[in-house]
Amino acid sequence: MGRLDNKVAIVTGGARNIGAVYARTLAAEGARVVVADVLDGSAAAQAIRDAGGEAVHVEVDVSREDDTQRMAKTAMDAFGRIDVLVNNAAIYVSIQRRPFHEISAEEWDRVTAVNIKGVFLCAKAVFPHMRDQGGGRIINISSNTVMAGTPNFLHYVASKSALIGMTRSMAREMGAYGIGVNAIAPGLVEHEGQSLPPELSASRVSARSVQRRQTPDDLTGTVLYLAASDSDFVTGQTLVVDGGDILY
């Protein structure tokens, strides 16, 4: 028996890298998974099916309300319910760090449209289904850059800061319906889609209490905890998972 048997989970940004790890982890605990991504999620969904799980994929631009509504409809049509939403989709890797006064208004809007509005739209799309079935879990992926105040990254830091406030407000609004809303703030995660310069990797490792590289697998236990019944009385919280880099 898995901890998420008979549950249905949507993972945005689930086609590759950390999102695909979240999707596989939830599926391994029994969840039927919807891989939602602006990229082709067919391979990620197929990997889950090859391992004996159930999964579908849907192409979604989370900054577009019609797309997020179609995402929820895909989950309902395929599996009949929505129990977990992992709001993982974000613009990050493509951002070029620069002083805040050199960030264009267009770039600011592009980052916040996905990283803030996208989370709002996805939560809005799944809420009626969670409400009607009597509960659910929303997990927003923030970042420990919020606590660090990382320079030359203002639009990203602002967007991930917004998620912490949104998590608290959504938890207040949704608690009466049995819906828990929490956030995870990872540290700098190294994965096959993001190789760090050796000097940057070394500096991050040395700053941590647990002095090693952070990988996607370091986040899966927290995602499962927040998705499963273990966290029934936990909501509105932000869990920092960074090996003790930021002590928050």
Secondary structure, DSSP 4 states (H G I P E B T S, - for coil): --TTTT-EEEEETTTSHHHHHHHHHHHHTT-EEEEEESS--HHHHHHHHHTT--EEEEE--TT-HHHHHHHHHHHHHHHS---EEEE-----TTPPP--GGGS-HHHHHHHHIIIIIHHHHHHHHHHHHHHHHT-EEEEEE--THHHHT-TT-HHHHHHHHHHHHHHHHHHHHHGGGTEEEEEEEE--B-BTTBPPPHHHHHHHHHHSSS-S-B-THHHHHHHHHHHSGGGTT--S-EEEESSSSS--
